[in-house]
Amino acid sequence: MKRAAVPVVEENGEKFMLFYGMSSESAMTRHVGGVAKYRAAEGKTVKLPLRGPVENTARDILGGLRSACTYVGASRLKELTKRTTFIRVQEQENRVFNSL
């Protein structure tokens, strides 16, 4: 199985994947040779520990969906919306990157 072409760095024996938005300085440097004088870089680059194949993450997500369906009595994913009330959240915070 192929892995995405994402830069991987190693520090103290631990491997990290670099994650950045396409308006970040990292992306502009990698894809167009740097930030043009008329532009400003936006966002930041973060290092995420490698967690193995995406299959493992997908399996975790699917397991969570199966549990959610069980909790509400849905035998199929299609029934999930009929047996629950979804609430739209306007503000959310991902605290994973707060320490960076």
C-alpha positions as CSV (number, residue, x, y, z in Angstrom):
1,M,0.0,0.0,0.0
2,K,1.3,3.4,-0.9
3,R,1.7,6.3,1.6
4,A,0.8,9.9,0.7
5,A,3.7,11.9,-0.6
6,V,4.0,13.9,2.7
7,P,7.3,15.1,4.1
8,V,8.5,13.0,7.0
9,V,11.1,14.2,9.4
10,E,12.9,12.2,12.1
11,E,13.9,13.7,15.5
12,N,15.5,11.7,18.3
13,G,14.5,8.5,16.6
14,E,10.8,9.4,16.3
15,K,9.2,10.0,12.9
16,F,6.8,12.9,12.2
17,M,4.7,13.9,9.3
18,L,4.7,17.6,8.3
19,F,1.2,18.9,8.0
20,Y,0.5,22.4,6.5
21,G,-2.1,24.3,4.5
22,M,-1.5,25.3,1.0
23,S,-1.1,29.0,1.9
24,S,1.6,28.3,4.5
25,E,5.2,29.2,4.0
26,S,6.1,25.5,3.9
27,A,3.7,24.8,1.0
28,M,4.8,27.8,-1.0
29,T,8.5,26.9,-0.5
30,R,8.0,23.3,-1.5
31,H,5.7,23.9,-4.5
32,V,6.7,27.3,-6.0
33,G,10.1,28.0,-4.5
34,G,9.2,30.4,-1.8
35,V,6.7,33.2,-0.8
36,A,6.4,35.8,-3.6
37,K,7.1,39.4,-2.5
38,Y,3.4,40.4,-3.1
39,R,2.1,37.5,-0.9
40,A,1.9,36.7,2.7
41,A,2.1,33.2,4.1
42,E,-0.9,32.1,6.2
43,G,-1.2,29.3,8.7
44,K,1.5,27.2,10.3
45,T,3.3,23.9,9.8
46,V,2.9,21.3,12.5
47,K,4.7,18.0,13.1
48,L,2.3,15.1,13.7
49,P,3.7,11.8,15.0
50,L,3.4,9.0,12.4
51,R,0.6,6.7,13.5
52,G,0.9,4.0,10.9
53,P,-1.3,3.1,7.9
54,V,-4.5,5.0,7.2
55,E,-6.2,1.7,7.4
56,N,-5.9,1.8,11.2
57,T,-7.4,5.2,11.5
58,A,-10.2,4.3,9.1
59,R,-10.9,1.2,11.2
60,D,-11.1,3.3,14.3
61,I,-13.6,5.7,12.7
62,L,-15.7,2.8,11.4
63,G,-15.7,1.3,14.9
64,G,-17.0,4.6,16.3
65,L,-19.8,4.8,13.7
66,R,-20.8,1.2,14.5
67,S,-21.0,2.0,18.2
68,A,-23.0,5.2,17.5
69,C,-25.5,3.2,15.4
70,T,-25.8,0.6,18.2
71,Y,-26.4,3.3,20.8
72,V,-29.4,4.7,18.8
73,G,-30.7,1.4,17.5
74,A,-29.8,2.0,13.8
75,S,-29.0,-1.2,11.9
76,R,-27.7,0.8,9.0
77,L,-25.8,4.0,8.6
78,K,-28.7,5.4,6.6
79,E,-31.0,5.0,9.7
80,L,-28.6,7.1,11.8
81,T,-30.2,10.4,10.7
82,K,-33.7,9.1,11.4
83,R,-32.9,8.0,14.9
84,T,-30.9,11.0,16.1
85,T,-30.9,14.8,16.2
86,F,-27.8,16.4,14.8
87,I,-26.8,19.8,16.2
88,R,-24.8,22.2,14.1
89,V,-21.9,23.6,16.1
90,Q,-20.8,27.1,15.1
91,E,-17.6,27.3,17.0
92,Q,-15.2,24.4,17.7
93,E,-11.7,24.3,18.8
94,N,-9.1,21.6,18.0
95,R,-6.7,21.7,21.0
96,V,-4.3,19.2,19.4
97,F,-2.1,22.1,18.1
98,N,-2.4,24.5,21.1
99,S,1.1,23.6,22.3
100,L,2.8,24.4,19.0
